[in-house]
Amino acid sequence: MSLRPNGDTMYRDITIVHEIDSKRQPLKDIGEAELRRLHQAYPDSPLEYTDDGYRFSGDFAGAMPQDVGGHGNYQHLATSLGDHFAYLERFRGSVDVADNLQQRYEAFDTWADLIGGWLEEQIDDAECRDQVMLWFNGDFRNDARSLILSLWTAEATNQIVPQTDPTWLATMAIQFLLERDYIRPSDAPRLARLAWPTTAEQASDQLVQCLQRKLELTPQQAKALQFASDPKAMRRSLESYVRDSDEYRESVTQWRHDHPDAADDQQPTPMGLVTERLLAATSPHLFGPGNEVAEVQLFLDAPPHWTNGTWEAEQGHVFWSLGISGSPLPPIAMAAWSVADASQQTRIFGDVVLRERELSQYVLWYHGLSQSKQTQWDDLLASLTESEDRDADLARFHFFDESIDDEHRDSKIGADLIRQSLP
């Protein structure tokens, strides 16, 4: 995506490409619904198919189009001394972080309800069943929620400051399991066996041993968990249980609503629902639309004074590469810059005294004034062209409704921004 500001409008040019093995290829089919949505976002742009893929362009003032999905704005404020510009846009995701986390919790609750209901049916020993379900619906659910929050936090942190060591998340998880007594240091040799090729029966046996120790089950009670020794039979049993559940029936109904023309053999499977809910709780981006990236280039004559992108001087643009496939925090591009009116400032002050961040602060301050105060300020600037002591004149200035002795008066803000840079 290319962005080129031009006064009050921003020219926006977007091309949808498909990249395979670092090679860009034309994306020939993005679906009729997506094409209609893009046409609505760019009503004046004819459909153009380039060597890369579909291309749309247009000029926008204020609100940016929701082509990628999200919310964006471009602002231009002008004064006699120069102009302030700001660009801010969210690409996909949501600023409602609490809702994002709640969705993960709800996905986990659905998964836990299915697994818990199935477990209760499988354990035929009453004492063992009571102990397992007390733990499952109590400590296990609470511990899982803590892990989900830890995973979310880890992903969000990694999104802001990428970690160079990929083992840190695994280290955190191991420490959590140790402190909650799911594993012990003495279990290391036994658990290490799972790092090598192993059978489903061996993995299931390790899980049963861990559960027996964690819940302090007697050997007699532990026999009620022997159904787990046959993973194939266990999978068939779980699949049968989920197929008869309300959650599965509701998921199929929703799927039919979303895919009215699809064949029945394409509908979600019971095990697919179990897997999808677990992924949605722990790593929803793995179940997302793919590794989609928004590459944004904002072309400027000079680097912005405030941005979270990268200024690439040779290309003359700010660059962002934003992952937009289910990031825990919304991907955001932001830049603020200013353009001084050199001739006007030199005429009034003898030199350019406001530029970059200070100029933006001045413009924002000026536009926060009432019309009456703006007129008073403009009259002051006009008088400074003939002033013999601009600094003194600025220091003495105050609006009609202000006291010269008020250190917090509005006029002092604008005056001080200029005074600190006077030649």
N, C-alpha and C positions, 0 to 999 in steps of 0.2 A: 504494500500500500504506500502510495506517495501522497504527501500533503504539502501544498504550497500556499502560504498565506498571501492574501492580496487585499490589504485594507480591511474592510468589514467582512470579507468573505474568505473562505478557505476552499481552494481547489483540491478535490479528493479523487484519487485514481486508484482503483482496486482491481487486481487481477487474481483470479483463483487458480492456483496451480497444484499439481500433484507431483510429489517427489518420491522417487523409489531409488534406493541405493545411491543417494546424493545426486541423482540426476532428475532434473525437472522435466515432466512430460505433460502434454495437454490433458486437461481434465474435461473430457467430452460429455460426461453425464453427471450432472449434480442434482437431477430431479426437477420435475415440473414445479413442485411447491417451492423449492428454493429459488428457482428462476423467477417465479412470480413475486416472491418476497423482495428479491433484489431489484426487480423492475419498479416495485412500489417505493423502494428506498432511493432509486435514481430515475424518477419519472421522465426526465428530459434526456436521458442517455440512451442512444440506440444500442441494441445488443451487438457487441463486437467480440468475435472469436479470434484470438491471436494465436501465435505459435505456442504460447504458454497455456492459454485457456481463456475462459470467459473474462471480459473486461468491462468495467463500468466506471463512469466518471461524472463529476458534477461540481458545481459551486454551492457552498452552504454557508449561511450566516447563523451564528449562534449554535443551535443544536446540531450535532453530527448525526448522520443517518445510522440506523441500526442494521448495517449490512453484515457485520461479523456477529453482532449480538452484544448488547450492553447498553452503555449510556455515555455520551460525550458532549463536550461543549468547546467552542472557540470564542474568545473574547478579545475585542479591540476597543481601547479607550484612548481618545485623543485629547491633547492639550496644546497650547501654543509653544511649549518647551520640548515636546516630544510625545511619543505614543507608547502605551503599554499593551502587550499581547500575552495571552495565556491560552494554552491548549491542555485539556484534561479529558481522558477517556478510559472507560473500563471496557475491556473486551471479554465478553462472557462472564461466567462466575456470578457472584452476588455479594453485595456489601452487607447482606444480612448474615453475618458470621454465626450468630446464635442459631439461626434456622438451619444453616449448613451442618452444624454439629448435631442439632436435633434430628435431622434426617438420618444421620449415621446411627444415632441411638435407636431410632424407630426401626431402621433396617435390622439392627442387631436384635431388637425385641422380637421381631417377626421370626428371625432365624432361631432364637432361643426358645420361643413358644413351640416351634415345630420340633426341634430336637428334644426339648423337655417333655413334650407330650408323647413322643415316640419312646423315649427312655422309660417313662413311667409304665408304658405297656410292656416293655421288654423284660423288666426286672421282676421275676416271680417271687422273690423272697421279700416279705413285707418289711422286715427290719432293715435289710439292705436298701430297699427302695426308698424307705423313709429317710435314711441317712443321705443317700445320693441326692434325692430331690430337695432336701433341706439345704444341702450345700449348693446345688445347681441354681436354685431360685434365690439364694441368699448371697453368699460370698462370691460364687462364680460370676453372677450377673454384675455385681458391684466391681469385681476385679476386671471384668471384661470392659466395663465402661471406662475404667481408669486407663486401661491399655488403649482403647479407642481414642480417648482424649490425648494420650501421649503420642500416638501415631499422628493424629491431626496436628499437634503442636510441632512434631518433628518435621512433617511435610511442609508446614507453614514456615518454619525456621529455615529449612533447606531452600525454600523458594526465595527467601530474602537474601540469605548468605549461604550459597552452596557449600556443602561440606566436602573436604578433600578426602576424608577417610570414610568409606562406605560401611565400616564395621561398627560405627558409633551407635547406630540404631539397634543392631543386634546386641551390643553390649548393654544398652539400656534395658532391653527386654529380658535378658538373662538376669540382670540385677533385680528386676521386678519379680521374676519367678522365684528367685532365691529368697527374697525378703518375704514373699507371701507363702513360702514353704511348698510351692508346687514341685520344686526340685531342690536337691541338696548337693553340696560339693561331691559327696560320695557317689552321686548318680552319674558323674561325668563319664566314666568308662562305658557305662551301659548306654547312655544317651549318645555318646560319640559314635556308637555303632550305626546310628541312623544317618550319619554323614556319608556312609558308603552304601553301595547298592544293597537294598534290603527288600524283603517281601512285605506284602500288606499284612500278613499274619504276624510277622515280627514287629512291625510298627504298632499293630493293635495290641500285642502282648505288652509292649513297653508302656502304652497308655493305660492299660488295666493295672499294671504294677504301680504306676504313679498314682492312680486314683485310689488303689487299695491302701497305700501308705498315707496319702493325704487325708483320707477319711477314717483312717485307723480301723479298717474293716477286718473282721476275723476271717480266717481261712474259709469257714463255712459260709459266711456272708458273701465273700468274694466269688464263690462258685456261681452266684446269681449273675455274675458279669461274663460268664463264659460264652454267652451269645456273641460277644465281640471277637471270639477266636476264629470266626468264619466271616471274613470281610465281605465275601460275595453274597452270602445269605443275609448279612446285616444290611447291605446296600439294597437288596430286594425288599427287605422288610421296611426300611425307611422310605423307599420309593412308594411302596403301597400305602403307607401311612400318610405321606404328604399328598398323594393323589386324591385321597378322600377328605382332605382338609379344606376349610373355608378359604384359607389364604390362597391355595392353589386354584380353586375354582374362580376366585375373584381375579387372579392374575390372568387366567385364560380369557375371562370375559373382557377384561381391559385390552388384552392383546387382540382379540377379535375386533374390538371397536377401533383400534389403531391400525389394524391391517385387514380391512374388510375383504380384500381380494386374494389374500394368501391362502395356500392350501392347509388342510388340517395337520398334515405331518410336519408343518413348520412351527406349530405352536410350542410354547415353552414346555419343557419336561419337568417332572417333579424335582429331579436332582438339579436341574438347571435353576429352578427357583431357590433351592437351598444355597447353591453356590453364589448366585447373584446377590442374595440378601447378605451373605457373609462378606462378599467383596464390597458391596455398597456401604457396609459398616466400617470396614478396615481400610480399603484402598479403592474408593469409587472411581478414580481416574483409570484404573485397569479395566473397568467395565464401560468406559466412555466411548466416544466416537472415534478415538484413535489419537495418534500423535499430531494433533493439529497445532500449527504455529502461525501467529500473526506477525509478519515482519513489516515494521512501520518506519518510513523515512520522512522526516519533517525538514524540508529544505529552507535554510535561513542564510542571510548574508553574513552573520556572525554567530558565535556560540551563544546559547541562552545563558542567563545568569542563574537559572534554577531548573534542574531537570533530573529525572531518574533514568534517562537514556544515556547513550554514548555519543559524544560529539566526534564526528569523523571529518576532520578538516579538509582532506583532499576531495571528498565528495560534497562537502558543504551541506551536511545534513546531520540531524540527530537521529540515531538509529535505536530501535527496540526490536528484540526478538522475544515474543511473549508466548509461552505455552498456554493454550486455551482449552485444553482437554481435562476438565475436572480439577483444576488447581484448588487447594484449600482456601487460599486467599485470592481475591479477584485480580487478574492481571491488569495493571493500570499503567498508562503512558501519560507523562506529565512534563510540560515545559513552560517556562515563562521567560520573556525577553522584552527588550525595549529598544526603541529607535529614537535617538535624539534629533531634534531640529537644530542642527549646528549653526545655521545662519541666524536664526532667531536668538538662540542663547548667546552667541557671540555679540550680536547687536546690543543685547540688554546688559550682559555681564562682562563683556570683553573676552570671553572664552567659553568653551563648553564645560559647564560645571556639574551638570547632571547627566549621568549615563548609567546603563545597566541596572543594577538592583535599586540604587538610589532614585533613578528616574522612574522606575515602576512604582516605588513607594510614593513619590511625589504625585504621579498621575492618579493613583488610587486615593490619595488624600484629597486631591483637588475635586475628584468626582464625588467624594463624600460630603462636599460642602453644599449648602443651599444655593439657589440661583443668585440671591442677593449677595452672599459672601463671595461667590465666584466673581461677580462683577467688581466688588471691592478689591479683590486680589488682582484682577486683570488691570485695574487702574494703578495699583501699586507697581506692577511690572512695567507698565508704560512709563511711569515716572522715573524708574531706575535708569533709563537710557541717558538721562541728563544729570544723574546724581554724582556728586563728588565723593560720597562715602556710602556706598551701597550697603556695606555691613551695618552701619549705624541705622540707616533707614529701615532695613529689614528687622533689626533688633527692636526698633521703636514701634513697628507696625502692630496694630490690633484691630479686629473687627469692631463695628460700632457697638455691639452689645457685649464687648469684652472689656476687662480691666487690664491695663498695662502691667499691673502687679501680679496678675494671675499666671503662675508658672506653667499651668496646664491648659492654657487657652489654645483653641484650634489653630490660630494664626501662627503660633510659635513652632508648630510641627513643620509646616511648609517653609517657614523662614529659616529654621535651623538646618533643614536639608540642603538649602542653597548656601547658607553662610559657611558651613563646614568645608565647602569646596571652592569658595571664591578665590580668584587669583590674587 
